């Protein structure tokens, strides 16, 4: 019996848990980036100023990880419905885990890069 299929219950719990967490994180994202920001959208300089806060960096990193896991776990579930054999399923799992790692590493690098470029933005006169 395939070990990855035995983890189906945990996969469902992870999918449901990240889905609930996404509702909260996406709500925060919408408020912070569209409802609080003047004009409904932050400029590049606004974003640089925004990511100076270490809490925001942590929140954005968490959001990235949760979105990535949720999306790739959902994609994996859909692809498993194709009726893959054990070898194909294992390769799919490793490929999606690798893709997820690349996405998260790039996203974390990008957030860190933006945070390192942050400049103080003075309000318009």
Secondary structure as GFF3:
##gff-version 3
##sequence-region A 1 125
A	DSSP	alpha_helix	3	6	.	.	.	ID=ss1
A	DSSP	alpha_helix	8	30	.	.	.	ID=ss2
A	DSSP	pi_helix	31	35	.	.	.	ID=ss3
A	DSSP	three_ten_helix	38	40	.	.	.	ID=ss4
A	DSSP	alpha_helix	44	50	.	.	.	ID=ss5
A	DSSP	alpha_helix	54	80	.	.	.	ID=ss6
A	DSSP	alpha_helix	86	116	.	.	.	ID=ss7
###
